[in-house]
């Protein structure tokens, strides 16, 4: 996820772009850049680093001109550095552009362009788009035709804003990546998100997938890929800046939960090919991770063992050196959203010293574990600001499923999540019943057990209530003594091969007076509980983790906020845990 902004009008573009980028920094912060058009020449300034340092050291606001584009980057292809920072330009500088998203066929396109004499300086997929447009302009006298032809050659997701040296126009396109137009008086804006344009206009036009816009001083032309004009209602937004940064949501956590429909899609586009090659060569896999990432690891272990018939262990990273004995036959699979978790770094180091090979799955390009592992997979979830991991968990799962089922069309995951997100409001009432409880239990079996653990972790970290998860069968071995009148037990009982036994567990806790909340799509079970939370049904039971986790994320969010807490900044916790 990156932040894009564009402007054309009568004011100084660089000031507007600089202000916009500052408000989009939450979308990416490893490098920043702007390009401003001035009398048929483009002033391009970019550098690795946080917005404040780069914008002042390169004196962004001194760039002159009334049209320009800007970008704050969250690396997906290539490490953070000046070369890989946006905007990207052809060597001749005829096409300069910014992009958010992932171009899946960029390697093929790059090879083709190289064979036609193009030379590249970055590792990004974005630079390829600039060259592609430039190449297509050679055979199309109309720039718009060349732009559309290029878009049709791209597969993957994109929000693109292109600036051409010879034209006072911005060419804008969107597919599976957000882009909003802002309409002012004789001035026009575009950005990945409304905050970038707050204070400049209140009138917005969110673009849909497959739409193209041409912005000039005269107005906005909105059309489809066949150049048919598109007419639609504008929206008026009167947010303050803080609300706008959170996309209109009161907290980043809620925004990030709602984003999952799109973030999993970007994760499903992740390049897993070379990691998969290494995975296929090994029969013994040690998965190491902490917290939420450990829960993703539990699901990976289940799938590796039951589907790929590989021997897999999942070990909490801080315990690895005490309990494991990796050797040259071992493949270590390290999962870490931040890529900086000290426990993971240390255990990876330990395994490497013993001769193990390694794969890292992370969200952060250039993070420490990517420099240690033999292969890295980036989950492409975009920055997660809320301390509690939400979208990065489903992104980890999406990548894991892609590794286990490389031939399968997994786009259904996006649909399951989109459906599950619709139940947001319904979850509030269940949260109310849990506000003042001392202890809350979560139970599940099979693939639902790691999700029960993740539900309990989410709840305890942001609501400060004691929450514990158990495999359903384990209750009778001890924890059942804690169940008495009114104790909440969240029962994960999807319609899969665990349903029969989970019904038994439900009866077991109900008989002791528990306040049982069942997460199910099984009508029979629904009637047996004190309350039931709807779960989206799936054709393949292996996909239930995606429909079970969303209600649990909402539940923890609502319990936290109803208790008057800030879920984005839970006490005593940090987003990146760099101490052992
Ligand atoms: C829970 C949470 C933590 C992290 C854990 C590992 O919501 O955020 O439990 O999952 O600290 O962090 P990473 O994945 O960055 O190694």
Boltz pocket constraint, residues with backbone or C-beta under 6 A from the ligand:
constraints:
  - pocket:
      binder: B
      contacts: [[A, 290], [A, 291], [A, 292], [A, 293], [A, 294], [A, 335], [A, 336], [A, 337], [A, 338], [A, 339], [A, 340], [A, 341], [A, 344], [A, 387], [A, 388], [A, 389], [A, 390], [A, 457], [A, 458], [A, 461], [A, 574], [A, 575], [A, 576], [A, 577]]
      max_distance: 6.0
